[in-house]
Amino acid sequence: MQAQHERVETTLDAAVPAWTEHLGRTPPSALPAPVRDIWHVIGRPRYARHISRVRAV
């Protein structure tokens, strides 16, 4: 089971930077529905918290 966790972690470590780079160049309306849903549920609140912390400084 540990080997499976390591494979998943390695895959995510490789995929997430490319995915976020792609998001930076693609308008949200052009993304597939599941990705938009994930953005609205997870990404948008995290981005809002980040921006509020940056502006507070």
PyRosetta script that sets phi, psi and omega in degrees:
from pyrosetta import init, pose_from_sequence

init()
pose = pose_from_sequence("MQAQHERVETTLDAAVPAWTEHLGRTPPSALPAPVRDIWHVIGRPRYARHISRVRAV")
pose.set_psi(1, -36.7)
pose.set_omega(1, 179.2)
pose.set_phi(2, -61.2)
pose.set_psi(2, -39.1)
pose.set_omega(2, 179.1)
pose.set_phi(3, -62.7)
pose.set_psi(3, -38.3)
pose.set_omega(3, 177.7)
pose.set_phi(4, -63.8)
pose.set_psi(4, -42.3)
pose.set_omega(4, 178.4)
pose.set_phi(5, -62.4)
pose.set_psi(5, -40.4)
pose.set_omega(5, 179.4)
pose.set_phi(6, -66.2)
pose.set_psi(6, -38.6)
pose.set_omega(6, 177.7)
pose.set_phi(7, -65.1)
pose.set_psi(7, -42.7)
pose.set_omega(7, 178.8)
pose.set_phi(8, -62.9)
pose.set_psi(8, -44.7)
pose.set_omega(8, 179.6)
pose.set_phi(9, -61.4)
pose.set_psi(9, -43.5)
pose.set_omega(9, 178.8)
pose.set_phi(10, -62.3)
pose.set_psi(10, -43.4)
pose.set_omega(10, 179.6)
pose.set_phi(11, -63.3)
pose.set_psi(11, -44.7)
pose.set_omega(11, 179.6)
pose.set_phi(12, -66.3)
pose.set_psi(12, -39.6)
pose.set_omega(12, 178.4)
pose.set_phi(13, -59.6)
pose.set_psi(13, -34.9)
pose.set_omega(13, 179.7)
pose.set_phi(14, -80.3)
pose.set_psi(14, -35.0)
pose.set_omega(14, -172.5)
pose.set_phi(15, -84.6)
pose.set_psi(15, -36.4)
pose.set_omega(15, -172.9)
pose.set_phi(16, -62.7)
pose.set_psi(16, -46.0)
pose.set_omega(16, 179.1)
pose.set_phi(17, -60.4)
pose.set_psi(17, -41.0)
pose.set_omega(17, 178.7)
pose.set_phi(18, -65.7)
pose.set_psi(18, -39.0)
pose.set_omega(18, -179.2)
pose.set_phi(19, -66.5)
pose.set_psi(19, -44.8)
pose.set_omega(19, -179.5)
pose.set_phi(20, -68.3)
pose.set_psi(20, -33.2)
pose.set_omega(20, 175.9)
pose.set_phi(21, -64.6)
pose.set_psi(21, -41.5)
pose.set_omega(21, 178.1)
pose.set_phi(22, -62.9)
pose.set_psi(22, -40.4)
pose.set_omega(22, 179.5)
pose.set_phi(23, -62.7)
pose.set_psi(23, -34.7)
pose.set_omega(23, -179.1)
pose.set_phi(24, -65.8)
pose.set_psi(24, -25.5)
pose.set_omega(24, -178.1)
pose.set_phi(25, -99.9)
pose.set_psi(25, -13.1)
pose.set_omega(25, -174.5)
pose.set_phi(26, -106.8)
pose.set_psi(26, 130.8)
pose.set_omega(26, 175.2)
pose.set_phi(27, -64.8)
pose.set_psi(27, 140.9)
pose.set_omega(27, -176.6)
pose.set_phi(28, -55.3)
pose.set_psi(28, -32.2)
pose.set_omega(28, -178.8)
pose.set_phi(29, -67.3)
pose.set_psi(29, -20.1)
pose.set_omega(29, -179.8)
pose.set_phi(30, -87.7)
pose.set_psi(30, -6.2)
pose.set_omega(30, -179.2)
pose.set_phi(31, -79.3)
pose.set_psi(31, 153.8)
pose.set_omega(31, 175.8)
pose.set_phi(32, -62.7)
pose.set_psi(32, 153.8)
pose.set_omega(32, -176.2)
pose.set_phi(33, -53.9)
pose.set_psi(33, -45.0)
pose.set_omega(33, -180.0)
pose.set_phi(34, -61.4)
pose.set_psi(34, -35.5)
pose.set_omega(34, 179.8)
pose.set_phi(35, -69.5)
pose.set_psi(35, -40.6)
pose.set_omega(35, 176.8)
pose.set_phi(36, -62.1)
pose.set_psi(36, -41.2)
pose.set_omega(36, 179.1)
pose.set_phi(37, -62.1)
pose.set_psi(37, -44.3)
pose.set_omega(37, 178.5)
pose.set_phi(38, -62.5)
pose.set_psi(38, -41.0)
pose.set_omega(38, 178.8)
pose.set_phi(39, -59.9)
pose.set_psi(39, -46.3)
pose.set_omega(39, -177.5)
pose.set_phi(40, -67.7)
pose.set_psi(40, -33.2)
pose.set_omega(40, -176.8)
pose.set_phi(41, -84.0)
pose.set_psi(41, -40.6)
pose.set_omega(41, -173.0)
pose.set_phi(42, -112.4)
pose.set_psi(42, -52.6)
pose.set_omega(42, -171.6)
pose.set_phi(43, -67.1)
pose.set_psi(43, -45.2)
pose.set_omega(43, -176.7)
pose.set_phi(44, -63.3)
pose.set_psi(44, -46.7)
pose.set_omega(44, 177.1)
pose.set_phi(45, -63.2)
pose.set_psi(45, -38.0)
pose.set_omega(45, 178.3)
pose.set_phi(46, -65.2)
pose.set_psi(46, -41.1)
pose.set_omega(46, 178.6)
pose.set_phi(47, -63.1)
pose.set_psi(47, -42.7)
pose.set_omega(47, 179.7)
pose.set_phi(48, -62.5)
pose.set_psi(48, -42.6)
pose.set_omega(48, 177.7)
pose.set_phi(49, -63.5)
pose.set_psi(49, -41.5)
pose.set_omega(49, -180.0)
pose.set_phi(50, -61.8)
pose.set_psi(50, -47.6)
pose.set_omega(50, -178.3)
pose.set_phi(51, -64.0)
pose.set_psi(51, -39.0)
pose.set_omega(51, -179.8)
pose.set_phi(52, -66.0)
pose.set_psi(52, -36.1)
pose.set_omega(52, 177.3)
pose.set_phi(53, -68.6)
pose.set_psi(53, -39.7)
pose.set_omega(53, -179.7)
pose.set_phi(54, -65.4)
pose.set_psi(54, -42.7)
pose.set_omega(54, -179.0)
pose.set_phi(55, -70.3)
pose.set_psi(55, -25.0)
pose.set_omega(55, 179.9)
pose.set_phi(56, -73.1)
pose.set_psi(56, -20.6)
pose.set_omega(56, -177.1)
pose.set_phi(57, -79.9)
pose.dump_pdb("model.pdb")
